[in-house]
């Protein structure tokens, strides 16, 4: 009689007697431990593939400019001009990434954009909101921390460190990303004339930004901060990175007014003055105004798309308070809802918040500060009180903001 061979795992070779479970296949066997290892390998491989395709978007799903603007409209009130410029710029950036070589050798150049507007009008919010829609690495950086190489502060190249981190240090993905540089006006040189001394946080930084904006291979410190001689650098090509810059440019309206008053001479001057909207001079902004403010011509030339954000009037501030998907009032209602408390406001309270934001000249950002001051005591007490309803009246809101500790808002 032939000896019967014991069954064993076809992967690790262990016999059935040494494993907890042996699964039978058509031409072999697999034990429970090998099956578990195979599952882990498949899971890791799937995550790796998903990570590589994290920022991939098929051409048929490419959002059109109108679709991008419609998305922005859900979260941001007004600023239609800035939305249109931003939507077109981002759409063109997508097309550049998908561009294939053609026989005519026409290569689409990137169109970096600069947004000018008073504080609290939504420059940073526009950037943050569009990041929700994008399928490319996106990051927001602050220009105020930068100094010229060799001085205390961060190097210009550290702007790209955050982009690398967002892309999980995938250089190929980072090289097709978008960087929003906030507070770009803070690196303007101190005067309209070139400085004979070192302007290490102004003109020097602008000179350093030129190669990033135009496109070159830059050695980036992987952890950010200052460069060290022995530190390993990551080369990044910025040719396909879109840069969006934003700044308040406080006082640039004076430069615009001076230019408009000297643009023509004679009878037509009075006719032109009648057509100028004195309450919104930013709509007339031009590259030469940026130069007068302190940006060097080279950097202006590398930011070819110039748009502006309108000052927020009362009606716009009122809509911002309640209309967007993530409006301030909706956020507070949601926070109290998480404690099973129904929060409601008198209509007069909302009008009062808007009036105070205009009085304190805080823009949309002030709406949040004022609402927080009104609600801080309730947010402290309600979670422990057992209450299920909270209604905020005008008298209560006025008492909260008239307290001495909140008078600092008037001094902003």
C-alpha positions in Angstrom: 0.0 0.0 0.0 1.4 3.5 -1.0 2.3 5.9 1.8 -0.1 8.9 1.9 1.7 12.2 1.9 0.6 14.9 4.4 -0.8 18.1 3.1 1.5 21.2 3.4 1.4 24.9 2.6 2.6 25.6 -0.9 4.1 29.0 0.2 6.0 28.3 3.5 6.1 24.5 3.2 4.8 23.8 6.7 2.7 20.6 7.1 -1.0 20.8 8.1 -0.2 19.6 11.6 1.9 22.8 12.3 -0.7 25.4 11.2 -4.1 26.4 12.5 -5.8 26.4 9.2 -4.9 25.1 5.7 -6.9 26.3 2.8 -7.2 24.0 -0.2 -6.8 25.3 -3.8 -7.0 23.6 -7.2 -3.3 22.7 -7.3 -2.0 23.7 -3.9 -2.6 24.9 -0.3 -2.1 28.0 1.7 -1.9 28.3 5.5 -3.7 31.0 7.5 -0.4 32.9 8.3 0.6 33.1 4.6 -2.9 34.2 3.7 -2.7 37.0 6.2 0.7 38.1 4.9 -0.7 38.1 1.3 -3.6 40.3 2.5 -1.2 42.8 4.0 1.0 42.9 0.9 -2.1 43.5 -1.3 -3.3 46.3 1.1 0.1 48.1 1.1 0.3 47.8 -2.7 -3.2 49.3 -3.1 -2.3 52.2 -0.8 0.9 52.8 -2.8 -1.0 52.9 -6.1 -3.7 55.2 -4.5 -1.0 57.5 -3.2 0.6 57.8 -6.6 -2.7 58.7 -8.2 -3.7 61.0 -5.3 -3.5 64.1 -7.4 -4.5 62.5 -10.7 -7.6 63.8 -12.5 -8.9 62.4 -15.8 -9.2 64.9 -18.6 -13.0 64.2 -18.9 -13.3 65.2 -15.2 -11.3 68.4 -15.7 -13.3 71.2 -14.0 -14.1 74.1 -16.4 -13.7 77.7 -15.3 -17.5 78.1 -14.8 -17.6 75.0 -12.7 -14.7 76.3 -10.6 -16.4 79.6 -10.1 -19.7 77.9 -9.2 -17.8 76.0 -6.5 -16.3 79.1 -5.1 -19.7 80.8 -5.1 -20.9 78.3 -2.6 -18.4 79.4 0.0 -17.5 83.0 -0.8 -19.9 86.0 -1.3 -19.1 88.4 -4.1 -15.7 89.1 -5.6 -16.8 87.9 -9.0 -13.8 89.4 -10.9 -11.2 87.7 -8.6 -13.1 84.4 -8.9 -13.1 84.6 -12.7 -9.4 85.3 -12.9 -8.6 82.6 -10.4 -10.8 80.0 -12.1 -9.3 80.6 -15.5 -5.8 80.6 -14.1 -6.3 77.2 -12.4 -8.1 75.7 -15.4 -5.2 76.7 -17.7 -2.8 75.2 -15.1 -4.6 71.9 -15.4 -4.4 72.1 -19.2 -0.7 72.7 -19.1 -0.2 69.5 -17.0 -2.1 67.5 -19.6 -0.4 69.1 -22.6 1.2 66.7 -25.0 4.0 67.5 -27.4 2.7 68.6 -30.8 4.3 69.1 -34.2 4.0 72.9 -34.0 6.1 73.1 -30.8 3.7 75.5 -29.2 4.2 75.3 -25.4 1.7 76.9 -23.0 3.4 79.1 -20.4 2.0 79.3 -16.9 0.2 82.4 -15.8 1.0 83.2 -12.2 -1.6 85.5 -10.6 -1.5 88.3 -8.0 -4.6 89.4 -6.0 -4.8 92.8 -4.4 -7.4 93.7 -1.8 -7.9 95.1 1.7 -7.6 92.9 4.7 -10.6 90.7 5.4 -11.9 90.7 1.8 -11.2 87.0 1.2 -7.8 86.5 -0.5 -6.7 83.7 1.7 -10.2 82.3 1.9 -10.3 82.1 -1.9 -7.1 80.1 -1.9 -8.2 77.8 0.9 -11.6 77.1 -0.8 -10.2 76.3 -4.2 -7.9 73.8 -2.4 -11.0 71.7 -1.7 -11.6 71.2 -5.4 -8.1 70.7 -6.7 -6.5 67.4 -7.6 -3.0 68.8 -7.5 -0.8 69.5 -4.4 -1.7 72.8 -2.9 -0.2 74.8 -0.1 -0.4 78.3 1.5 2.8 80.0 2.6 3.6 83.3 4.2 6.1 85.7 2.6 6.7 87.6 5.9 9.0 84.9 7.3 11.4 85.1 4.4 14.8 86.9 4.3 17.5 86.9 1.8 19.9 83.9 2.0 22.5 84.3 4.8 20.3 86.3 7.2 18.1 85.3 10.1 14.8 84.0 8.8 13.8 81.4 6.3 15.3 80.9 2.8 13.2 81.5 -0.3 13.4 77.8 -1.2 11.6 76.8 2.0 8.4 77.9 0.3 8.5 74.6 -1.6 9.1 72.5 1.5 5.4 72.6 2.5 4.4 71.7 -1.1 6.7 68.7 -0.9 5.1 67.7 2.4 1.6 67.9 1.0 2.7 65.7 -1.9 4.2 63.2 0.6 7.7 64.1 -0.8 6.7 62.9 -4.2 8.8 65.3 -6.3 7.0 64.6 -9.5 3.6 65.5 -7.9 5.0 68.6 -6.2 6.3 69.8 -9.5 2.8 70.2 -10.8 1.3 71.8 -7.7 0.0 75.3 -6.7 1.5 77.6 -4.1 -0.4 80.5 -2.6 2.1 83.2 -1.3 0.2 85.3 1.2 1.3 88.8 2.4 3.3 89.4 -0.8 3.1 93.2 -0.2 5.2 92.8 3.0 8.3 92.2 0.9 8.0 95.4 -1.0 11.1 97.5 -0.9 11.0 100.5 1.4 11.2 103.2 -1.3 10.6 103.5 -5.1 14.4 103.9 -5.6 16.7 100.9 -5.5 18.4 100.6 -2.1 22.1 101.2 -1.7 22.0 99.2 1.5 20.9 95.6 2.2 17.1 95.2 2.2 17.2 91.6 3.4 13.5 91.1 3.9 12.3 93.2 1.0 14.0 93.7 -2.3 16.4 90.9 -1.6 13.6 88.4 -1.1 11.9 89.6 -4.4 15.2 88.9 -6.2 15.3 85.4 -4.7 11.7 84.7 -5.8 12.3 85.4 -9.4 13.8 82.0 -10.2 10.9 80.2 -8.4 8.2 82.2 -10.2 9.7 81.8 -13.7 10.8 78.2 -13.4 14.1 76.6 -12.5 15.6 73.7 -10.6 15.8 74.6 -6.9 17.4 72.7 -4.1 14.8 72.5 -1.3 15.6 71.6 2.3 13.2 68.7 3.1 12.4 69.9 6.6 12.3 73.6 5.9 14.1 76.3 7.8 17.7 77.3 7.2 20.1 75.4 4.9 23.0 73.6 6.4 26.2 72.5 4.5 25.7 68.8 5.3 21.9 68.8 4.8 20.6 66.6 2.0 18.6 68.7 -0.5 15.8 67.7 -2.9 15.9 69.2 -6.4 12.5 70.6 -7.5 11.7 72.0 -10.9 9.3 74.9 -10.6 8.5 75.3 -14.3 5.1 73.7 -13.9 4.3 75.1 -10.4 1.6 77.7 -10.4 2.1 80.6 -8.0 -0.8 82.7 -6.7 0.2 85.8 -4.7 -2.0 87.9 -2.4 -1.6 91.0 -0.4 -3.4 94.0 1.1 -1.1 96.6 -0.4 -2.3 99.1 2.2 -2.0 102.6 0.8 -1.8 101.6 -2.8 -5.0 103.6 -3.5 -3.0 106.8 -3.1 -0.6 105.6 -5.9 -3.7 104.8 -8.1 -5.3 108.2 -7.4 -2.0 110.0 -8.3 -1.8 108.1 -11.6 -5.4 108.7 -12.6 -5.1 112.4 -11.9 -2.1 112.8 -14.1 -3.2 110.5 -16.9 -4.8 113.2 -19.0 -4.6 117.0 -19.2 -7.2 119.5 -20.2 -11.0 119.4 -20.6 -11.3 115.6 -20.6 -9.8 115.5 -17.0 -13.1 116.5 -15.4 -15.1 114.0 -17.6 -12.7 111.2 -16.5 -13.0 112.2 -12.8 -16.8 111.9 -13.0 -16.5 108.3 -14.2 -14.0 107.2 -11.5 -15.4 105.3 -8.6 -13.6 107.0 -5.7 -14.9 104.4 -3.2 -13.2 101.5 -5.1 -10.0 102.7 -6.7 -8.6 99.2 -6.7 -10.6 98.3 -9.8 -8.2 100.7 -11.7 -5.0 99.0 -10.5 -2.3 98.4 -13.0 1.3 96.9 -12.9 2.8 100.4 -12.6 1.0 100.9 -9.3 2.6 97.8 -8.0 6.0 99.2 -9.1 5.3 102.5 -7.3 4.4 100.5 -4.2 7.7 98.7 -4.1 7.6 95.5 -6.2 10.5 95.3 -8.6 9.6 95.2 -12.4 11.1 91.7 -12.8 8.7 90.1 -10.3 5.7 92.0 -11.7 6.5 90.6 -15.1 6.5 87.1 -13.7 3.0 87.7 -12.2 1.2 88.5 -15.5 -2.4 88.2 -14.2 -3.4 91.0 -11.9 -6.8 91.1 -10.2 -8.4 92.9 -7.2 -10.8 92.2 -4.5 -13.5 94.8 -3.8 -14.0 96.3 -0.3 -16.9 94.7 1.5 -20.0 96.8 1.8 -22.7 96.3 4.4 -24.9 94.1 2.2 -22.0 91.8 1.4 -21.0 91.5 5.1 -24.5 90.6 6.0 -24.6 87.8 3.4 -21.2 86.6 4.5 -22.6 86.1 8.0 -25.3 83.6 7.1 -25.3 82.7 3.4 -22.2 80.5 2.5 -22.1 76.8 3.2 -19.5 77.4 6.0 -20.9 80.8 7.2 -20.0 82.0 10.7 -23.5 81.6 12.1 -23.9 78.1 10.6 -20.6 77.1 12.3 -21.8 78.3 15.7 -25.2 76.6 15.2 -23.3 73.4 14.4 -21.1 73.6 17.4 -24.0 74.0 19.8 -25.9 71.2 17.9 -23.0 68.9 18.8 -24.0 69.5 22.5 -27.7 68.9 21.7 -28.4 72.6 22.0 -30.6 74.5 19.4 -29.1 77.9 18.9 -31.1 80.8 17.3 -30.5 84.5 16.9 -32.7 87.6 16.7 -32.4 89.2 13.2 -31.4 92.4 15.0 -28.4 90.6 16.5 -27.1 89.8 13.0 -27.5 93.4 11.9 -25.8 94.6 15.1 -22.8 92.3 14.4 -22.5 93.7 10.8 -22.7 97.3 12.1 -19.9 96.6 14.6 -17.7 95.0 12.0 -18.1 98.2 9.8 -17.4 100.4 12.8 -14.3 98.6 13.8 -13.1 98.3 10.2 -12.3 94.6 10.6 -13.7 93.3 7.3 -15.2 89.8 7.1 -12.6 88.6 9.6 -14.2 90.9 12.2 -17.5 89.2 12.0 -16.0 86.1 13.5 -14.2 88.1 16.3 -17.4 89.9 17.3 -19.6 86.8 17.2 -17.0 85.0 19.3 -17.0 87.8 21.9 -20.8 87.6 22.1 -20.9 83.8 22.4 -17.9 83.1 24.6 -19.8 82.9 28.0 -22.5 80.7 26.6 -19.9 78.3 25.0 -18.3 78.0 28.4 -21.5 77.5 30.4 -24.0 75.7 28.2 -22.2 72.3 27.8 -22.5 71.8 31.6 -25.9 73.4 32.1 -28.2 70.8 30.6 -30.0 73.4 28.5 -31.4 72.4 25.1 -32.2 75.8 23.7 -30.4 79.1 23.4 -31.8 82.3 21.9 -29.5 85.3 21.5 -31.2 88.7 21.8 -30.0 92.2 20.8 -29.9 93.4 24.4 -27.7 90.4 25.4 -25.3 91.0 22.4 -25.0 94.7 23.3 -24.2 93.9 27.0 -21.5 91.5 25.9 -19.7 94.0 23.6 -20.0 96.9 25.9 -18.0 95.2 28.6 -14.6 96.9 29.3 -12.6 93.9 28.3 -14.0 94.0 24.7 -13.3 97.7 24.1 -9.9 96.7 22.6 -11.8 95.9 19.4 -12.4 99.6 18.8 -8.7 100.4 18.8 -7.9 97.9 15.9 
